[in-house]
Amino acid sequence: MELQNSIKDKWELNLEEKTIELKECQEKNRVQSCLVCLKLLDCKIRDSYVHAVYLSMNKGASGGFEF
C-alpha cells in the first residue's frame, strides 16, 4: 500500500513541474507571492500553475470538485 501511495500520477507530476516554474519566476522577479507581482493578471506561468492545481484536484475529470 505504501508503494502505491508513493507513485505519482500524471496530474501530480504536472503540478510539480508547474510549481517549479512558478517558484523560479517568483525568484527571478524577486517576489514572495504572485499577488504582489505587476504581471499577476496577465501571467501565463501562474495561469498554467492554477490550471495544473485544478487538474490535480479532479484528476482531469471535467466538472467541479468539492473542498
N, C-alpha and C positions, 0 to 999 in steps of 0.2 A: 504494500500500500504506500509506503514511504517513497519508493522509486516512482510510482505513478504521480504522486504529488510534485515531484521534482522535475518532471517533464513539462516543458512549456509548450503551449500551443502557438500557432502562427500569430494569433492576435496578441498574445503576451510578448512574443519576440518583436513584433512590430512596435508595440508600445515601448519596449526597452530602447529600440533604435530611435524612436521619435523623442523619447525623454533625453537621450544623449545629445541629439541635435539641438533640442531646446536649451539644455544646460550650457552647451558650447556657445550658443547665440547669446545667452544671458551674460556669460563671462566676457565674450567679445565686446558686448555693449555696456559692460560694467554695471549691470543691474542685478538685483537680487530677486526681482519679480517682473514678470511681463507687464503687470499693471502700471508700473512706473515708466515703461518704455514708450517713446513717442510713436513707435510703429505699431502699437498694440492693435489698432483696428484694421490694419492692412498688412498683417504679418502671415505669410504662408507657412512659416515654420510652426507658429503657435496654432494656426488653424489645423495643420496636419496632426499636431500633438493632440488637440482636443478631439479630433475625429478618431484617432487611434485609441484614446481613452474610451470613447463611446463604443467602438467596436470590441474592445477587450471586455467591456462590461456585458455586452449582449452576444458575444461570440459570433458576430457577423449577421445575426438574425435581424430582419427588419422589424420595425415597430419600436415600442417603448420598453422601458425596464423600470423596475421599482427599486428604490434605495432601501 
